[in-house]
């Protein structure tokens, strides 16, 4: 695994862990009957963190695909077109 891949993996994991913490806060807020505004604020933060993680995943895959399309497709089974669709699903 290259240094760039390790850095991307670290960023993805950090974002996912942040999202997990925020989701725990949403669950706690609902369990404690927190005001709707508080629940929605926390839920928005979870969605944003997950979207950011998804963008990093797709961006990393696109970089690898551009650098060596054949190797990336063989390893991940994703074509450039499929990566584009994944990206658009996040948007």
C-alpha positions in Angstrom: 0.0 0.0 0.0 1.4 3.4 -1.0 1.8 6.3 1.4 -1.0 8.1 -0.4 -3.3 5.1 0.0 -2.4 4.9 3.7 -3.1 8.6 4.1 -6.5 8.2 2.4 -7.4 5.2 4.5 -6.5 7.1 7.6 -8.7 10.1 6.6 -11.6 7.7 5.7 -11.4 5.9 9.0 -11.2 9.2 10.9 -14.3 10.5 9.1 -16.2 7.2 9.7 -15.2 7.2 13.4 -16.4 10.8 13.7 -19.7 9.8 12.0 -20.1 6.9 14.4 -19.6 9.2 17.4 -22.2 11.6 15.9 -24.6 8.8 15.3 -24.3 7.7 18.9 -25.1 11.3 19.9 -28.2 11.2 17.7 -29.4 7.9 19.2 -28.8 9.3 22.7 -30.7 12.5 21.8 -33.7 10.5 20.6 -33.6 8.2 23.6 -33.5 11.2 25.9 -36.3 13.0 23.9 -34.1 15.9 23.0 -35.6 18.8 21.1 -36.1 18.1 17.3 -33.6 20.8 16.5 -30.8 19.1 18.4 -31.6 15.7 16.8 -31.7 17.2 13.3 -28.4 19.1 13.9 -26.7 15.9 15.0 -28.2 13.9 12.2 -27.0 16.5 9.7 -23.5 16.2 11.1 -23.7 12.4 10.6 -24.8 12.7 7.0 -22.1 15.2 6.2 -19.4 13.0 7.8 -20.5 10.0 5.8 -20.7 12.0 2.6 -17.2 13.3 3.1 -15.9 9.7 3.7 -17.6 8.6 0.6 -16.0 11.4 -1.4 -12.6 10.5 -0.2 -13.2 6.8 -1.1 -14.3 7.7 -4.6 -11.6 10.3 -5.1 -8.9 7.9 -4.1 -10.3 5.2 -6.5 -10.4 7.8 -9.3 -6.8 8.8 -8.7 -5.7 5.2 -8.8 -7.8 4.6 -11.9 -6.3 7.5 -13.7 -2.8 6.4 -12.7 -3.2 2.8 -13.8 -6.7 2.0 -15.2 -6.0 -1.6 -15.9 -4.6 -2.4 -12.5 -7.4 -0.4 -10.7 -10.1 -2.2 -12.6 -8.5 -5.6 -12.1 -8.1 -5.0 -8.3 -11.4 -3.3 -7.6 -13.5 -4.5 -10.5 -14.6 -0.9 -11.1 -14.5 0.9 -14.4 -14.2 4.6 -14.8 -17.8 4.8 -15.7 -18.8 2.9 -12.5 -16.7 5.2 -10.4 -18.4 8.2 -12.0 -21.8 6.7 -11.1 -20.7 6.1 -7.5 -19.5 9.7 -7.3 -22.9 11.0 -8.7 -24.7 8.9 -6.1 -22.9 10.9 -3.4 -23.7 14.2 -4.9 
